[in-house]
Amino acid sequence: MKKFNLTFLFALFFSLTQAQQSNDTLWTFNGQASVNFSQVSFSNWVAGGKNSVSGVGIFNINANYKKDRISWENTLKSGYGLLKEGDSEVVKSEDKLELNTKYGVQSKNNENIYYSTFANFNTQFAPGYNYPDTDNKISGWLAPAYLTVATGIDYQPSDRFSLFVSALSGKFTVVTDEELSNEGAFGVDPGEKFRAELGATVKSELKTPVVKNVDLTTSLTLFSNYLDNPQNIDVNWDALLNMKINDYLSANLMTTLIYDHDILVPIDDEGNKGRRIQLKQLFGVGLSYNF
């Protein structure tokens, strides 16, 4: 499966590169690859502590097409990290695969308005566990996977900001793992591997410099299911603060906040689950290459 994931990423990278090279006047192409490391070691340290080493790899691509009134934006965001602490086994510290595409036609009456169709696909590479329990998976490849497709109006007053509003959107949840499916994980009915929702979507994106060599990229997605408790809004908020040290060194602060009323997360060692806000924070310093 890992070989398939890598093949898929390289195939997408190659196809986007070829498309950009075939017509440089229509495509803009950029991205970032970075590897962040951290390490702590103690020897006869009376204050106490635990040895640890971690590494996170991040690979992002943007490929945008623009011609006349046509706009087509494509984004790949991926990351994977591992952590080894003391004598404990290696655990995941980051695991993300996200694809976004948005196709729009500019309004004849307002150059800041686009009539757009948006799609987002989100999953992970490897199984996840409620550590230190590594016998029972709580997630995996395509377990879950989320696909959101929406049609609506996209407001783009500048290259830095966009606001997409859709009153007609579908959200599809996939759980391919048999055990998780039987548990009814991630909102699917027990034994089922697929769930469809119909609702409304709002998505905003902001890319802006904060100070010199410090840039902020953030996106917020909200979804309401018309057919089941529409007042329970699904929230997905990503933020990336990139601090450039020089051409090859950078520091990154990444946060993700998720709330989904249909997802029950472990809340204690007794196996009980409940609805909670999910929050992830990752800070790293390491090698970075922008292209």
Residue pairs with C-beta under 8 A, 6 or more apart in sequence:
1 141
2 125
2 126
5 97
5 125
5 141
9 59
9 76
9 78
12 61
12 76
13 61
13 76
16 29
16 61
16 63
16 74
17 29
19 27
19 63
20 27
20 28
20 29
20 63
26 65
26 66
26 67
27 63
27 64
27 65
28 62
28 63
28 64
28 66
29 61
29 62
29 63
29 64
30 61
30 62
30 290
30 291
31 59
31 60
31 61
31 62
31 76
31 290
31 291
32 58
32 59
32 60
32 242
32 288
32 289
32 290
32 291
33 57
33 58
33 59
33 60
33 288
33 289
33 291
34 57
34 58
34 250
34 252
34 284
34 286
34 287
34 288
34 289
35 55
35 56
35 57
35 58
35 286
35 287
36 55
36 56
36 57
36 58
36 81
36 252
36 284
36 285
36 286
36 287
37 53
37 54
37 55
37 284
37 285
37 286
38 52
38 53
38 54
38 55
38 284
38 285
39 52
39 53
39 54
40 49
40 50
40 51
40 52
40 53
41 51
42 48
42 49
42 50
42 51
50 85
50 86
51 85
51 86
52 83
52 84
52 85
52 86
53 83
53 84
54 81
54 82
54 83
54 84
54 93
55 81
55 82
56 79
56 80
56 81
56 93
56 94
56 282
56 284
56 286
57 79
57 80
57 81
58 78
58 79
58 252
59 76
59 78
59 79
60 75
60 76
60 77
60 78
61 74
61 75
61 76
62 73
62 74
62 75
63 74
63 75
64 71
64 72
64 73
64 74
65 71
65 72
65 73
65 74
66 72
69 105
69 106
69 108
70 103
70 104
70 105
70 106
71 102
71 103
71 104
71 105
71 106
71 114
71 116
72 101
72 102
72 103
72 104
73 100
73 101
73 102
74 99
74 100
74 101
75 98
75 99
75 100
75 101
76 98
76 99
77 96
77 97
77 98
77 99
77 100
78 96
78 97
78 98
79 94
79 95
79 96
80 92
80 94
80 95
80 96
80 125
80 126
81 92
81 93
81 94
81 95
81 282
82 90
82 91
82 92
82 93
83 90
83 91
83 92
83 93
84 90
84 91
85 91
88 132
89 134
91 129
91 131
92 126
92 128
93 282
94 282
95 124
95 125
95 126
95 128
96 124
97 122
97 123
97 124
97 125
98 120
98 121
98 122
99 119
99 120
99 121
99 122
100 118
100 119
100 120
100 121
101 118
101 119
102 116
102 117
102 118
102 119
102 154
102 164
103 116
103 117
104 114
104 115
104 116
104 117
104 154
105 114
105 115
105 116
106 113
106 114
107 113
107 114
107 115
112 155
112 156
112 157
113 153
113 154
113 155
113 156
114 153
114 154
114 155
114 156
115 152
115 153
115 154
116 151
116 152
116 153
116 154
116 164
117 149
117 150
117 151
118 148
118 149
118 150
118 151
118 152
118 154
118 164
118 166
118 201
118 203
119 147
119 148
119 149
119 150
120 146
120 147
120 148
120 221
121 145
121 146
121 147
122 145
122 146
122 147
123 141
123 142
123 144
123 145
123 146
124 139
124 140
124 141
125 141
126 140
126 141
127 137
127 139
127 140
127 141
128 137
128 138
128 139
128 140
129 135
129 136
129 137
129 138
130 136
130 138
130 266
137 143
137 177
137 179
137 180
138 180
138 185
138 266
139 180
140 176
140 177
140 180
141 176
142 174
142 175
142 176
142 177
143 174
143 175
143 176
143 177
143 180
143 181
143 185
143 186
144 173
144 174
144 175
144 185
144 186
145 173
145 174
145 175
145 176
146 171
146 172
146 173
146 174
147 171
147 172
147 174
148 169
148 170
148 171
148 172
148 201
148 221
148 223
149 169
149 170
149 172
150 164
150 166
150 168
150 169
150 170
150 201
150 203
151 166
151 168
151 169
152 164
152 165
152 166
152 167
152 168
152 169
152 201
153 164
153 165
153 166
154 162
154 163
154 164
154 165
155 162
155 163
155 164
155 165
156 162
159 207
160 206
160 207
160 208
161 204
161 205
161 206
161 207
161 208
162 204
162 205
163 202
163 203
163 204
164 201
164 202
164 203
164 204
165 201
165 202
166 200
166 201
166 202
167 200
168 200
169 198
169 199
169 200
169 201
169 223
170 196
170 197
170 198
170 199
171 196
171 197
171 199
171 201
171 223
171 225
171 234
172 194
172 195
172 196
172 197
173 186
173 187
173 188
173 194
173 195
173 197
173 262
174 193
174 194
175 181
175 185
175 186
175 188
175 192
175 193
175 194
176 193
180 186
181 188
181 190
181 191
181 192
181 193
182 190
182 191
183 190
184 190
184 191
184 192
185 264
186 195
186 262
186 263
187 195
187 260
187 262
187 263
188 194
188 195
189 195
197 223
197 225
197 227
197 228
198 225
198 226
198 227
199 223
199 224
199 225
199 226
199 227
199 230
200 223
200 224
200 226
201 221
201 222
201 223
202 220
202 221
202 222
203 219
203 220
203 221
203 222
204 219
204 220
205 217
205 218
205 219
206 216
206 217
206 218
206 219
207 215
207 216
207 217
208 215
208 216
209 215
209 216
210 216
210 241
213 243
213 244
213 245
214 241
214 242
214 243
214 244
215 241
215 242
215 244
216 239
216 240
216 241
216 242
217 239
217 240
217 242
218 237
218 238
218 239
218 240
219 237
219 238
220 235
220 236
220 237
220 238
221 234
221 235
221 236
221 237
222 233
222 234
222 235
223 233
223 234
224 230
224 231
224 232
224 233
224 234
225 232
225 234
229 261
232 261
233 259
234 259
234 260
234 261
235 257
235 258
235 259
235 260
236 256
236 257
236 258
237 255
237 256
237 257
237 258
238 254
238 255
238 256
239 254
239 255
239 256
240 252
240 253
240 254
241 252
241 253
241 254
242 250
242 251
242 252
243 250
243 251
243 252
243 253
244 250
244 288
245 251
245 285
248 287
248 288
248 289
249 285
249 286
249 287
249 288
250 285
250 286
250 288
251 283
251 284
251 285
252 282
252 283
252 284
252 285
252 288
253 281
253 282
253 283
254 280
254 281
254 282
254 283
255 279
255 280
255 281
255 282
256 278
256 279
256 280
257 277
257 278
257 279
257 280
258 277
258 278
258 279
259 277
259 278
261 275
263 275
263 278
264 273
264 274
264 275
265 273
265 274
265 275
265 276
265 278
266 272
266 273
267 273
267 274
267 276
